Amino acid sequence: MENNFTKAMDFRHACKIFDDTKKISDTDMKFILEAGRKSPSSFGMEAWKFLVITNEELKAKLRPACWDQVQLTSCSHLVILLTNINSVKPESGLPEKRFKRREMPQEKLDFYLNLYATHLTKELSSDENVHHWTSKQAYIAAGNMMTAAAYIGIDSCPIEGFEKEKVEEILGLDTTQNQLAMVLPFGYRINEQSTQQRLPFDEVVEFIK
């Protein structure tokens, strides 16, 4: 059954070059970013930050650190998805603050904080592990932003081809706080979309009854 959502999924593809003469409106960009902001995350920690870059000089500076991919300089808006490393650490006090958004007795709050720290012992054991865990959450936000963009006829291209430390250095990031998860340009295609290639439904999906 085709509907607006499936049409958006058919429209979305990894756009390899954007029309640099076309710019996304502030209203449409906010719609896309809101889809990311409202995305689900593990334990509701929302351990992400989205940097939105329209400065052409900065995009050009970042391009060599991203395998010289033309999407970086031809896109309208370049979104850098960061993992918020510090915010998920219990000692920062932020996980407790996140849990407190839902009113609960102290006993229940203590239970959740203990469950959180115990369940995530490995994930929270180093900044590297924290980044790995929170990157998975950032990818949920990225997926929703790309689908939201496609829903309103805007293209995107998820990029993992980058030199992480170089991009972080160019952006002047304090990597004890935030680290790079994904580079995600948005804009309008200049070429026709190639035929979408996907495995058959029955090869991907297995029903267990």
N, CA and C atoms as an extended XYZ file, in Angstrom:
627
Properties=species:S:1:pos:R:3:atomname:S:1:resname:S:1:resid:I:1 pbc="F F F"
N         0.848       -1.194        0.000 N   MET     1
C         0.000        0.000        0.000 CA  MET     1
C         0.883        1.244        0.000 C   MET     1
N         0.694        2.110       -0.970 N   GLU     2
C         1.508        3.318       -1.059 CA  GLU     2
C         0.807        4.463       -0.340 C   GLU     2
N         1.567        5.192        0.452 N   ASN     3
C         1.070        6.386        1.124 CA  ASN     3
C         2.200        7.407        1.141 C   ASN     3
N         1.976        8.536        1.793 N   ASN     4
C         2.992        9.583        1.778 CA  ASN     4
C         4.303        9.150        2.412 C   ASN     4
N         4.221        8.276        3.425 N   PHE     5
C         5.440        7.814        4.082 CA  PHE     5
C         6.243        6.916        3.143 C   PHE     5
N         5.580        5.968        2.498 N   THR     6
C         6.303        5.076        1.580 CA  THR     6
C         6.835        5.846        0.378 C   THR     6
N         6.119        6.879       -0.052 N   LYS     7
C         6.621        7.725       -1.136 CA  LYS     7
C         7.915        8.411       -0.711 C   LYS     7
N         7.956        8.859        0.547 N   ALA     8
C         9.172        9.494        1.063 CA  ALA     8
C        10.322        8.502        1.106 C   ALA     8
N        10.035        7.259        1.492 N   MET     9
C        11.075        6.232        1.558 CA  MET     9
C        11.596        5.899        0.157 C   MET     9
N        10.714        5.946       -0.835 N   ASP    10
C        11.137        5.707       -2.217 CA  ASP    10
C        11.942        6.890       -2.764 C   ASP    10
N        11.594        8.088       -2.318 N   PHE    11
C        12.271        9.304       -2.770 CA  PHE    11
C        13.686        9.406       -2.200 C   PHE    11
N        13.863        8.987       -0.957 N   ARG    12
C        15.142        9.154       -0.275 CA  ARG    12
C        16.223        8.289       -0.901 C   ARG    12
N        17.364        8.882       -1.138 N   HIS    13
C        18.533        8.148       -1.586 CA  HIS    13
C        19.766        8.920       -1.141 C   HIS    13
N        20.924        8.297       -1.214 N   ALA    14
C        22.157        8.978       -0.830 CA  ALA    14
C        22.576        9.893       -1.975 C   ALA    14
N        22.172       11.134       -1.892 N   CYS    15
C        22.427       12.097       -2.963 CA  CYS    15
C        23.925       12.412       -3.037 C   CYS    15
N        24.524       12.183       -4.189 N   LYS    16
C        25.971       12.320       -4.340 CA  LYS    16
C        26.422       13.728       -4.708 C   LYS    16
N        25.511       14.519       -5.236 N   ILE    17
C        25.830       15.919       -5.536 CA  ILE    17
C        24.539       16.726       -5.483 C   ILE    17
N        24.619       17.875       -4.810 N   PHE    18
C        23.447       18.734       -4.654 CA  PHE    18
C        23.539       19.936       -5.589 C   PHE    18
N        22.394       20.542       -5.831 N   ASP    19
C        22.340       21.777       -6.606 CA  ASP    19
C        22.692       22.928       -5.667 C   ASP    19
N        23.898       23.467       -5.809 N   ASP    20
C        24.353       24.488       -4.855 CA  ASP    20
C        23.675       25.842       -5.033 C   ASP    20
N        22.783       25.960       -6.039 N   THR    21
C        22.045       27.216       -6.223 CA  THR    21
C        20.734       27.213       -5.440 C   THR    21
N        20.358       26.058       -4.897 N   LYS    22
C        19.080       25.948       -4.178 CA  LYS    22
C        19.327       25.837       -2.672 C   LYS    22
N        18.622       26.647       -1.915 N   LYS    23
C        18.794       26.668       -0.470 CA  LYS    23
C        17.496       26.245        0.239 C   LYS    23
N        17.662       25.523        1.320 N   ILE    24
C        16.527       25.067        2.120 CA  ILE    24
C        16.036       26.222        2.985 C   ILE    24
N        14.736       26.400        3.067 N   SER    25
C        14.179       27.477        3.884 CA  SER    25
C        14.376       27.174        5.368 C   SER    25
N        14.352       28.220        6.179 N   ASP    26
C        14.485       28.050        7.628 CA  ASP    26
C        13.366       27.169        8.176 C   ASP    26
N        12.159       27.341        7.648 N   THR    27
C        11.012       26.554        8.117 CA  THR    27
C        11.210       25.075        7.839 C   THR    27
N        11.652       24.754        6.625 N   ASP    28
C        11.859       23.350        6.272 CA  ASP    28
C        13.021       22.746        7.059 C   ASP    28
N        14.068       23.530        7.275 N   MET    29
C        15.216       23.000        8.023 CA  MET    29
C        14.835       22.737        9.473 C   MET    29
N        14.019       23.597       10.034 N   LYS    30
C        13.574       23.370       11.414 CA  LYS    30
C        12.723       22.115       11.497 C   LYS    30
N        11.891       21.863       10.490 N   PHE    31
C        11.073       20.652       10.442 CA  PHE    31
C        11.956       19.410       10.477 C   PHE    31
N        13.040       19.444        9.700 N   ILE    32
C        13.974       18.313        9.652 CA  ILE    32
C        14.664       18.126       10.993 C   ILE    32
N        15.150       19.213       11.565 N   LEU    33
C        15.874       19.137       12.833 CA  LEU    33
C        14.972       18.715       13.988 C   LEU    33
N        13.716       19.118       13.920 N   GLU    34
C        12.761       18.698       14.954 CA  GLU    34
C        12.547       17.196       14.927 C   GLU    34
N        12.598       16.612       13.727 N   ALA    35
C        12.472       15.150       13.625 CA  ALA    35
C        13.626       14.467       14.337 C   ALA    35
N        14.796       15.087       14.278 N   GLY    36
C        15.937       14.558       15.016 CA  GLY    36
C        15.794       14.764       16.505 C   GLY    36
N        15.405       15.955       16.906 N   ARG    37
C        15.270       16.285       18.329 CA  ARG    37
C        14.249       15.402       19.023 C   ARG    37
N        13.193       15.043       18.321 N   LYS    38
C        12.108       14.259       18.921 CA  LYS    38
C        12.318       12.748       18.801 C   LYS    38
N        13.471       12.342       18.322 N   SER    39
C        13.748       10.922       18.141 CA  SER    39
C        13.944       10.212       19.484 C   SER    39
N        13.703        8.900       19.501 N   PRO    40
C        13.921        8.127       20.738 CA  PRO    40
C        15.410        7.907       20.982 C   PRO    40
N        15.748        7.752       22.249 N   SER    41
C        17.126        7.447       22.634 CA  SER    41
C        17.108        6.535       23.851 C   SER    41
N        18.174        5.777       24.023 N   SER    42
C        18.245        4.829       25.127 CA  SER    42
C        18.140        5.546       26.470 C   SER    42
N        17.244        5.067       27.315 N   PHE    43
C        16.979        5.657       28.630 CA  PHE    43
C        16.536        7.117       28.527 C   PHE    43
N        16.203        7.570       27.326 N   GLY    44
C        15.767        8.961       27.151 CA  GLY    44
C        16.858        9.971       27.426 C   GLY    44
N        18.118        9.592       27.188 N   MET    45
C        19.231       10.475       27.528 CA  MET    45
C        19.464       11.597       26.506 C   MET    45
N        19.005       11.407       25.263 N   GLU    46
C        19.179       12.435       24.223 CA  GLU    46
C        20.631       12.920       24.168 C   GLU    46
N        21.549       11.970       24.098 N   ALA    47
C        22.985       12.300       24.156 CA  ALA    47
C        23.513       12.715       22.796 C   ALA    47
N        22.963       13.791       22.270 N   TRP    48
C        23.374       14.260       20.953 CA  TRP    48
C        23.335       15.772       20.883 C   TRP    48
N        24.005       16.283       19.867 N   LYS    49
C        23.945       17.704       19.537 CA  LYS    49
C        24.072       17.812       18.031 C   LYS    49
N        23.330       18.732       17.414 N   PHE    50
C        23.343       18.900       15.968 CA  PHE    50
C        23.931       20.269       15.623 C   PHE    50
N        25.075       20.272       14.965 N   LEU    51
C        25.661       21.522       14.474 CA  LEU    51
C        25.181       21.738       13.043 C   LEU    51
N        24.601       22.889       12.766 N   VAL    52
C        24.075       23.188       11.432 CA  VAL    52
C        24.967       24.239       10.789 C   VAL    52
N        25.648       23.844        9.718 N   ILE    53
C        26.643       24.712        9.084 CA  ILE    53
C        26.167       25.174        7.714 C   ILE    53
N        26.113       26.483        7.541 N   THR    54
C        25.803       27.068        6.234 CA  THR    54
C        26.968       27.933        5.746 C   THR    54
N        27.955       28.142        6.581 N   ASN    55
C        29.122       28.929        6.227 CA  ASN    55
C        29.932       28.202        5.150 C   ASN    55
N        30.039       28.806        3.987 N   GLU    56
C        30.679       28.138        2.853 CA  GLU    56
C        32.173       27.900        3.084 C   GLU    56
N        32.825       28.825        3.751 N   GLU    57
C        34.255       28.660        4.030 CA  GLU    57
C        34.507       27.480        4.958 C   GLU    57
N        33.664       27.336        5.960 N   LEU    58
C        33.832       26.229        6.892 CA  LEU    58
C        33.534       24.902        6.213 C   LEU    58
N        32.496       24.864        5.366 N   LYS    59
C        32.200       23.632        4.625 CA  LYS    59
C        33.392       23.231        3.744 C   LYS    59
N        34.006       24.222        3.098 N   ALA    60
C        35.153       23.952        2.237 CA  ALA    60
C        36.348       23.467        3.059 C   ALA    60
N        36.478       23.987        4.253 N   LYS    61
C        37.578       23.572        5.128 CA  LYS    61
C        37.388       22.135        5.604 C   LYS    61
N        36.133       21.738        5.808 N   LEU    62
C        35.826       20.387        6.282 CA  LEU    62
C        35.937       19.341        5.168 C   LEU    62
N        35.734       19.756        3.942 N   ARG    63
C        35.658       18.799        2.835 CA  ARG    63
C        36.885       17.891        2.713 C   ARG    63
N        38.128       18.390        2.774 N   PRO    64
C        39.273       17.482        2.658 CA  PRO    64
C        39.332       16.438        3.765 C   PRO    64
N        38.792       16.769        4.944 N   ALA    65
C        38.787       15.822        6.061 CA  ALA    65
C        37.650       14.816        5.942 C   ALA    65
N        36.827       14.987        4.919 N   CYS    66
C        35.708       14.069        4.658 CA  CYS    66
C        35.873       13.437        3.277 C   CYS    66
N        37.083       12.964        3.016 N   TRP    67
C        37.424       12.260        1.787 CA  TRP    67
C        37.131       13.098        0.532 C   TRP    67
N        37.169       14.410        0.697 N   ASP    68
C        36.968       15.348       -0.417 CA  ASP    68
C        35.643       15.122       -1.144 C   ASP    68
N        34.613       14.772       -0.391 N   GLN    69
C        33.313       14.493       -1.000 CA  GLN    69
C        32.571       15.792       -1.333 C   GLN    69
N        32.089       15.871       -2.556 N   VAL    70
C        31.500       17.092       -3.077 CA  VAL    70
C        30.202       17.471       -2.346 C   VAL    70
N        29.565       16.505       -1.712 N   GLN    71
C        28.326       16.808       -0.994 CA  GLN    71
C        28.524       17.912        0.049 C   GLN    71
N        29.711       17.960        0.636 N   LEU    72
C        29.944       18.919        1.709 CA  LEU    72
C        29.850       20.360        1.244 C   LEU    72
N        30.308       20.613        0.031 N   THR    73
C        30.303       21.992       -0.453 CA  THR    73
C        29.139       22.306       -1.399 C   THR    73
N        28.452       21.289       -1.892 N   SER    74
C        27.309       21.554       -2.777 CA  SER    74
C        25.990       21.582       -2.014 C   SER    74
N        25.986       21.088       -0.777 N   CYS    75
C        24.731       21.037       -0.010 CA  CYS    75
C        24.304       22.426        0.449 C   CYS    75
N        23.046       22.526        0.804 N   SER    76
C        22.511       23.766        1.361 CA  SER    76
C        22.887       23.898        2.830 C   SER    76
N        22.621       22.844        3.594 N   HIS    77
C        22.904       22.824        5.033 CA  HIS    77
C        23.679       21.558        5.375 C   HIS    77
N        24.755       21.732        6.098 N   LEU    78
C        25.559       20.601        6.545 CA  LEU    78
C        25.317       20.399        8.041 C   LEU    78
N        24.759       19.239        8.380 N   VAL    79
C        24.479       18.934        9.790 CA  VAL    79
C        25.543       17.972       10.302 C   VAL    79
N        26.192       18.366       11.367 N   ILE    80
C        27.183       17.526       12.020 CA  ILE    80
C        26.534       16.936       13.261 C   ILE    80
N        26.389       15.609       13.286 N   LEU    81
C        25.800       14.951       14.446 CA  LEU    81
C        26.900       14.592       15.439 C   LEU    81
N        26.765       15.096       16.643 N   LEU    82
C        27.731       14.845       17.696 CA  LEU    82
C        27.125       13.965       18.772 C   LEU    82
N        27.970       13.169       19.397 N   THR    83
C        27.562       12.439       20.593 CA  THR    83
C        27.970       13.275       21.790 C   THR    83
N        27.054       13.426       22.728 N   ASN    84
C        27.327       14.212       23.927 CA  ASN    84
C        27.894       13.276       24.989 C   ASN    84
N        29.211       13.178       25.019 N   ILE    85
C        29.915       12.205       25.857 CA  ILE    85
C        29.628       12.394       27.348 C   ILE    85
N        29.758       13.613       27.815 N   ASN    86
C        29.675       13.867       29.254 CA  ASN    86
C        28.272       13.686       29.806 C   ASN    86
N        27.263       13.958       28.986 N   SER    87
C        25.893       14.009       29.504 CA  SER    87
C        25.359       12.675       29.998 C   SER    87
N        25.965       11.566       29.546 N   VAL    88
C        25.441       10.255       29.952 CA  VAL    88
C        26.156        9.689       31.177 C   VAL    88
N        27.215       10.357       31.613 N   LYS    89
C        27.950        9.853       32.772 CA  LYS    89
C        27.193       10.175       34.056 C   LYS    89
N        26.941        9.169       34.901 N   PRO    90
C        26.176        9.411       36.139 CA  PRO    90
C        26.749       10.535       36.984 C   PRO    90
N        28.089       10.641       37.030 N   GLU    91
C        28.718       11.644       37.875 CA  GLU    91
C        28.475       13.077       37.399 C   GLU    91
N        28.021       13.233       36.136 N   SER    92
C        27.716       14.572       35.630 CA  SER    92
C        26.426       15.125       36.219 C   SER    92
N        25.597       14.245       36.749 N   GLY    93
C        24.303       14.663       37.291 CA  GLY    93
C        23.222       14.806       36.246 C   GLY    93
N        23.603       14.716       34.972 N   LEU    94
C        22.621       14.905       33.901 CA  LEU    94
C        21.662       13.726       33.732 C   LEU    94
N        22.135       12.463       33.871 N   PRO    95
C        21.153       11.371       33.817 CA  PRO    95
C        20.057       11.515       34.872 C   PRO    95
N        20.445       11.908       36.066 N   GLU    96
C        19.432       12.121       37.119 CA  GLU    96
C        18.466       13.230       36.717 C   GLU    96
N        19.003       14.286       36.125 N   LYS    97
C        18.157       15.389       35.664 CA  LYS    97
C        17.191       14.919       34.592 C   LYS    97
N        17.653       14.050       33.683 N   ARG    98
C        16.782       13.519       32.628 CA  ARG    98
C        15.650       12.681       33.250 C   ARG    98
N        16.000       11.804       34.193 N   PHE    99
C        14.986       10.965       34.828 CA  PHE    99
C        13.963       11.813       35.593 C   PHE    99
N        14.417       12.895       36.180 N   LYS   100
C        13.538       13.741       36.992 CA  LYS   100
C        12.506       14.497       36.156 C   LYS   100
N        12.657       14.469       34.837 N   ARG   101
C        11.648       15.139       34.002 CA  ARG   101
C        10.291       14.474       34.166 C   ARG   101
N        10.316       13.201       34.533 N   ARG   102
C         9.068       12.496       34.849 CA  ARG   102
C         8.980       12.393       36.364 C   ARG   102
N         7.978       13.011       36.924 N   GLU   103
C         7.849       13.038       38.377 CA  GLU   103
C         7.718       11.620       38.927 C   GLU   103
N         8.530       11.325       39.936 N   MET   104
C         8.506       10.008       40.557 CA  MET   104
C         9.051       10.119       41.968 C   MET   104
N         8.654        9.219       42.845 N   PRO   105
C         9.201        9.239       44.206 CA  PRO   105
C        10.695        8.945       44.205 C   PRO   105
N        11.395        9.378       45.248 N   GLN   106
C        12.842        9.224       45.328 CA  GLN   106
C        13.265        7.765       45.213 C   GLN   106
N        12.462        6.872       45.806 N   GLU   107
C        12.786        5.447       45.761 CA  GLU   107
C        12.835        4.938       44.317 C   GLU   107
N        11.876        5.371       43.504 N   LYS   108
C        11.843        4.945       42.104 CA  LYS   108
C        12.978        5.580       41.313 C   LYS   108
N        13.278        6.838       41.623 N   LEU   109
C        14.384        7.518       40.958 CA  LEU   109
C        15.699        6.808       41.253 C   LEU   109
N        15.915        6.445       42.512 N   ASP   110
C        17.140        5.722       42.882 CA  ASP   110
C        17.231        4.381       42.166 C   ASP   110
N        16.079        3.723       42.015 N   PHE   111
C        16.040        2.436       41.302 CA  PHE   111
C        16.507        2.614       39.855 C   PHE   111
N        15.985        3.632       39.169 N   TYR   112
C        16.340        3.859       37.774 CA  TYR   112
C        17.808        4.256       37.620 C   TYR   112
N        18.291        5.097       38.527 N   LEU   113
C        19.694        5.505       38.453 CA  LEU   113
C        20.625        4.316       38.657 C   LEU   113
N        20.262        3.421       39.574 N   ASN   114
C        21.066        2.224       39.822 CA  ASN   114
C        20.992        1.277       38.617 C   ASN   114
N        19.781        1.113       38.076 N   LEU   115
C        19.601        0.264       36.899 CA  LEU   115
C        20.423        0.803       35.728 C   LEU   115
N        20.383        2.106       35.548 N   TYR   116
C        21.115        2.767       34.462 CA  TYR   116
C        22.617        2.505       34.581 C   TYR   116
N        23.176        2.774       35.746 N   ALA   117
C        24.616        2.618       35.945 CA  ALA   117
C        25.044        1.159       35.868 C   ALA   117
N        24.194        0.261       36.376 N   THR   118
C        24.525       -1.164       36.385 CA  THR   118
C        24.438       -1.761       34.986 C   THR   118
N        23.352       -1.426       34.280 N   HIS   119
C        23.127       -1.975       32.939 CA  HIS   119
C        24.192       -1.505       31.955 C   HIS   119
N        24.692       -0.285       32.165 N   LEU   120
C        25.607        0.317       31.200 CA  LEU   120
C        27.056        0.352       31.696 C   LEU   120
N        27.401       -0.590       32.556 N   THR   121
C        28.759       -0.598       33.110 CA  THR   121
C        29.811       -0.568       32.011 C   THR   121
N        29.671       -1.428       31.015 N   LYS   122
C        30.650       -1.478       29.928 CA  LYS   122
C        30.584       -0.225       29.070 C   LYS   122
N        29.372        0.196       28.720 N   GLU   123
C        29.204        1.345       27.838 CA  GLU   123
C        29.771        2.625       28.443 C   GLU   123
N        29.735        2.727       29.773 N   LEU   124
C        30.181        3.947       30.441 CA  LEU   124
C        31.614        3.859       30.952 C   LEU   124
N        32.318        2.779       30.614 N   SER   125
C        33.633        2.520       31.197 CA  SER   125
C        34.754        3.375       30.608 C   SER   125
N        34.532        3.970       29.440 N   SER   126
C        35.541        4.826       28.810 CA  SER   126
C        34.848        5.762       27.839 C   SER   126
N        35.520        6.855       27.493 N   ASP   127
C        34.945        7.781       26.515 CA  ASP   127
C        34.741        7.099       25.167 C   ASP   127
N        35.643        6.186       24.820 N   GLU   128
C        35.511        5.454       23.556 CA  GLU   128
C        34.236        4.610       23.549 C   GLU   128
N        33.972        3.923       24.660 N   ASN   129
C        32.766        3.106       24.742 CA  ASN   129
C        31.512        3.970       24.789 C   ASN   129
N        31.604        5.093       25.483 N   VAL   130
C        30.463        6.023       25.534 CA  VAL   130
C        30.144        6.511       24.132 C   VAL   130
N        31.170        6.861       23.379 N   HIS   131
C        30.959        7.346       22.004 CA  HIS   131
C        30.312        6.267       21.136 C   HIS   131
N        30.792        5.041       21.277 N   HIS   132
C        30.230        3.939       20.499 CA  HIS   132
C        28.748        3.763       20.812 C   HIS   132
N        28.404        3.807       22.089 N   TRP   133
C        27.006        3.615       22.496 CA  TRP   133
C        26.127        4.787       22.064 C   TRP   133
N        26.586        5.994       22.301 N   THR   134
C        25.762        7.158       21.976 CA  THR   134
C        25.678        7.394       20.466 C   THR   134
N        26.666        6.923       19.710 N   SER   135
C        26.580        7.034       18.246 CA  SER   135
C        25.372        6.274       17.714 C   SER   135
N        25.088        5.131       18.331 N   LYS   136
C        23.925        4.342       17.898 CA  LYS   136
C        22.639        5.128       18.110 C   LYS   136
N        22.601        5.947       19.159 N   GLN   137
C        21.415        6.772       19.394 CA  GLN   137
C        21.340        7.895       18.349 C   GLN   137
N        22.504        8.481       18.044 N   ALA   138
C        22.543        9.572       17.065 CA  ALA   138
C        22.073        9.099       15.692 C   ALA   138
N        22.342        7.828       15.380 N   TYR   139
C        21.919        7.291       14.086 CA  TYR   139
C        20.402        7.199       13.984 C   TYR   139
N        19.728        6.984       15.102 N   ILE   140
C        18.260        6.987       15.089 CA  ILE   140
C        17.773        8.374       14.686 C   ILE   140
N        18.359        9.398       15.290 N   ALA   141
C        17.992       10.777       14.957 CA  ALA   141
C        18.295       11.076       13.489 C   ALA   141
N        19.445       10.608       13.010 N   ALA   142
C        19.820       10.844       11.616 CA  ALA   142
C        18.811       10.217       10.661 C   ALA   142
N        18.398        8.979       10.947 N   GLY   143
C        17.423        8.303       10.101 CA  GLY   143
C        16.116        9.066       10.030 C   GLY   143
N        15.666        9.559       11.183 N   ASN   144
C        14.409       10.311       11.198 CA  ASN   144
C        14.533       11.632       10.458 C   ASN   144
N        15.689       12.279       10.565 N   MET   145
C        15.881       13.540        9.847 CA  MET   145
C        15.886       13.317        8.343 C   MET   145
N        16.528       12.244        7.903 N   MET   146
C        16.566       11.970        6.466 CA  MET   146
C        15.177       11.655        5.912 C   MET   146
N        14.390       10.893        6.677 N   THR   147
C        13.033       10.578        6.223 CA  THR   147
C        12.154       11.818        6.233 C   THR   147
N        12.305       12.641        7.269 N   ALA   148
C        11.534       13.893        7.334 CA  ALA   148
C        11.876       14.785        6.142 C   ALA   148
N        13.156       14.846        5.806 N   ALA   149
C        13.576       15.649        4.657 CA  ALA   149
C        12.953       15.112        3.369 C   ALA   149
N        13.016       13.799        3.194 N   ALA   150
C        12.445       13.192        1.987 CA  ALA   150
C        10.945       13.445        1.899 C   ALA   150
N        10.283       13.480        3.029 N   TYR   151
C         8.829       13.704        3.085 CA  TYR   151
C         8.451       15.053        2.464 C   TYR   151
N         9.367       16.033        2.573 N   ILE   152
C         9.079       17.359        2.017 CA  ILE   152
C         9.952       17.647        0.786 C   ILE   152
N        10.482       16.577        0.184 N   GLY   153
C        11.179       16.722       -1.086 CA  GLY   153
C        12.595       17.236       -1.003 C   GLY   153
N        13.241       17.001        0.134 N   ILE   154
C        14.623       17.449        0.321 CA  ILE   154
C        15.534       16.237        0.413 C   ILE   154
N        16.698       16.327       -0.216 N   ASP   155
C        17.629       15.209       -0.281 CA  ASP   155
C        18.669       15.264        0.833 C   ASP   155
N        19.326       14.125        1.031 N   SER   156
C        20.344       14.009        2.078 CA  SER   156
C        21.341       12.930        1.678 C   SER   156
N        22.412       12.834        2.463 N   CYS   157
C        23.391       11.775        2.226 CA  CYS   157
C        24.172       11.512        3.510 C   CYS   157
N        23.916       10.381        4.171 N   PRO   158
C        24.660       10.085        5.396 CA  PRO   158
C        26.123        9.773        5.077 C   PRO   158
N        27.028       10.444        5.759 N   ILE   159
C        28.452       10.286        5.470 CA  ILE   159
C        29.216        9.825        6.709 C   ILE   159
N        29.863        8.665        6.550 N   GLU   160
C        30.783        8.163        7.571 CA  GLU   160
C        32.222        8.238        7.083 C   GLU   160
N        32.410        8.636        5.839 N   GLY   161
C        33.742        8.727        5.271 CA  GLY   161
C        34.411       10.026        5.683 C   GLY   161
N        35.015       10.012        6.852 N   PHE   162
C        35.688       11.206        7.354 CA  PHE   162
C        36.833       10.802        8.277 C   PHE   162
N        37.731       11.737        8.490 N   GLU   163
C        38.807       11.559        9.463 CA  GLU   163
C        38.341       12.237       10.757 C   GLU   163
N        37.884       11.427       11.679 N   LYS   164
C        37.180       11.915       12.875 CA  LYS   164
C        37.967       12.988       13.630 C   LYS   164
N        39.211       12.707       13.925 N   GLU   165
C        39.996       13.650       14.722 CA  GLU   165
C        40.204       14.977       13.987 C   GLU   165
N        40.382       14.915       12.664 N   LYS   166
C        40.590       16.143       11.893 CA  LYS   166
C        39.333       17.004       11.875 C   LYS   166
N        38.181       16.356       11.681 N   VAL   167
C        36.918       17.107       11.681 CA  VAL   167
C        36.699       17.745       13.049 C   VAL   167
N        36.936       16.986       14.096 N   GLU   168
C        36.761       17.514       15.462 CA  GLU   168
C        37.698       18.688       15.725 C   GLU   168
N        38.923       18.603       15.185 N   GLU   169
C        39.891       19.689       15.360 CA  GLU   169
C        39.451       20.943       14.608 C   GLU   169
N        38.983       20.770       13.380 N   ILE   170
C        38.518       21.907       12.589 CA  ILE   170
C        37.347       22.607       13.273 C   ILE   170
N        36.471       21.820       13.880 N   LEU   171
C        35.298       22.377       14.551 CA  LEU   171
C        35.622       22.897       15.947 C   LEU   171
N        36.838       22.641       16.412 N   GLY   172
C        37.239       23.115       17.732 CA  GLY   172
C        36.481       22.455       18.859 C   GLY   172
N        36.202       21.163       18.709 N   LEU   173
C        35.408       20.458       19.708 CA  LEU   173
C        36.230       20.088       20.936 C   LEU   173
N        35.614       20.200       22.088 N   ASP   174
C        36.154       19.623       23.320 CA  ASP   174
C        35.648       18.186       23.347 C   ASP   174
N        36.513       17.235       22.980 N   THR   175
C        36.054       15.852       22.803 CA  THR   175
C        35.770       15.133       24.110 C   THR   175
N        36.025       15.778       25.246 N   THR   176
C        35.552       15.208       26.513 CA  THR   176
C        34.066       15.492       26.672 C   THR   176
N        33.557       16.402       25.870 N   GLN   177
C        32.137       16.766       25.916 CA  GLN   177
C        31.368       16.221       24.716 C   GLN   177
N        31.884       16.475       23.523 N   ASN   178
C        31.198       16.078       22.293 CA  ASN   178
C        32.171       15.457       21.301 C   ASN   178
N        31.716       14.399       20.611 N   GLN   179
C        32.527       13.768       19.576 CA  GLN   179
C        31.686       13.547       18.324 C   GLN   179
N        32.368       13.418       17.205 N   LEU   180
C        31.703       13.290       15.910 CA  LEU   180
C        31.095       11.900       15.706 C   LEU   180
N        29.835       11.872       15.288 N   ALA   181
C        29.164       10.610       14.970 CA  ALA   181
C        28.916       10.473       13.471 C   ALA   181
N        28.396       11.525       12.850 N   MET   182
C        28.050       11.456       11.426 CA  MET   182
C        28.052       12.846       10.815 C   MET   182
N        28.372       12.897        9.525 N   VAL   183
C        28.254       14.122        8.734 CA  VAL   183
C        27.052       13.939        7.821 C   VAL   183
N        26.109       14.882        7.866 N   LEU   184
C        24.834       14.682        7.175 CA  LEU   184
C        24.423       15.935        6.396 C   LEU   184
N        24.783       16.000        5.101 N   PRO   185
C        24.381       17.152        4.281 CA  PRO   185
C        22.941       17.034        3.771 C   PRO   185
N        22.311       18.198        3.640 N   PHE   186
C        20.951       18.285        3.109 CA  PHE   186
C        20.924       19.303        1.972 C   PHE   186
N        20.079       19.045        0.979 N   GLY   187
C        19.938       19.970       -0.137 CA  GLY   187
C        18.988       19.408       -1.172 C   GLY   187
N        19.168       19.848       -2.407 N   TYR   188
C        18.297       19.412       -3.504 CA  TYR   188
C        19.140       18.756       -4.602 C   TYR   188
N        18.713       17.611       -5.054 N   ARG   189
C        19.458       16.868       -6.078 CA  ARG   189
C        19.596       17.670       -7.365 C   ARG   189
N        20.703       17.469       -8.035 N   ILE   190
C        20.916       18.107       -9.327 CA  ILE   190
C        20.759       17.087      -10.457 C   ILE   190
N        20.917       15.817      -10.115 N   ASN   191
C        20.765       14.731      -11.095 CA  ASN   191
C        19.562       13.870      -10.740 C   ASN   191
N        19.076       13.124      -11.713 N   GLU   192
C        17.979       12.197      -11.454 CA  GLU   192
C        18.437       11.101      -10.490 C   GLU   192
N        17.521       10.652       -9.666 N   GLN   193
C        17.841        9.581       -8.731 CA  GLN   193
C        18.066        8.271       -9.477 C   GLN   193
N        19.099        7.555       -9.083 N   SER   194
C        19.325        6.238       -9.672 CA  SER   194
C        18.294        5.259       -9.128 C   SER   194
N        18.132        4.128       -9.799 N   THR   195
C        17.165        3.124       -9.361 CA  THR   195
C        17.548        2.592       -7.987 C   THR   195
N        16.595        2.597       -7.089 N   GLN   196
C        16.853        2.130       -5.729 CA  GLN   196
C        17.058        0.617       -5.714 C   GLN   196
N        18.145        0.190       -5.114 N   GLN   197
C        18.472       -1.233       -5.037 CA  GLN   197
C        18.292       -1.725       -3.602 C   GLN   197
N        17.406       -2.686       -3.416 N   ARG   198
C        17.170       -3.240       -2.089 CA  ARG   198
C        16.950       -4.749       -2.205 C   ARG   198
N        17.339       -5.485       -1.164 N   LEU   199
C        17.076       -6.912       -1.124 CA  LEU   199
C        15.574       -7.158       -1.075 C   LEU   199
N        15.100       -8.302       -1.587 N   PRO   200
C        13.668       -8.618       -1.550 CA  PRO   200
C        13.157       -8.695       -0.105 C   PRO   200
N        11.892       -8.358        0.066 N   PHE   201
C        11.262       -8.357        1.388 CA  PHE   201
C        11.450       -9.692        2.092 C   PHE   201
N        11.165      -10.781        1.393 N   ASP   202
C        11.220      -12.112        2.012 CA  ASP   202
C        12.639      -12.542        2.379 C   ASP   202
N        13.622      -11.902        1.765 N   GLU   203
C        15.010      -12.230        2.099 CA  GLU   203
C        15.463      -11.491        3.362 C   GLU   203
N        14.811      -10.368        3.643 N   VAL   204
C        15.187       -9.533        4.786 CA  VAL   204
C        14.350       -9.846        6.018 C   VAL   204
N        13.085      -10.193        5.788 N   VAL   205
C        12.125      -10.357        6.889 CA  VAL   205
C        11.807      -11.836        7.112 C   VAL   205
N        11.849      -12.231        8.352 N   GLU   206
C        11.449      -13.589        8.721 CA  GLU   206
C        10.455      -13.501        9.870 C   GLU   206
N         9.277      -14.088        9.667 N   PHE   207
C         8.248      -14.110       10.714 CA  PHE   207
C         8.392      -15.372       11.557 C   PHE   207
N         8.428      -15.209       12.860 N   ILE   208
C         8.521      -16.337       13.775 CA  ILE   208
C         7.212      -16.420       14.550 C   ILE   208
N         6.492      -17.518       14.352 N   LYS   209
C         5.178      -17.663       14.976 CA  LYS   209
C         5.235      -18.697       16.111 C   LYS   209
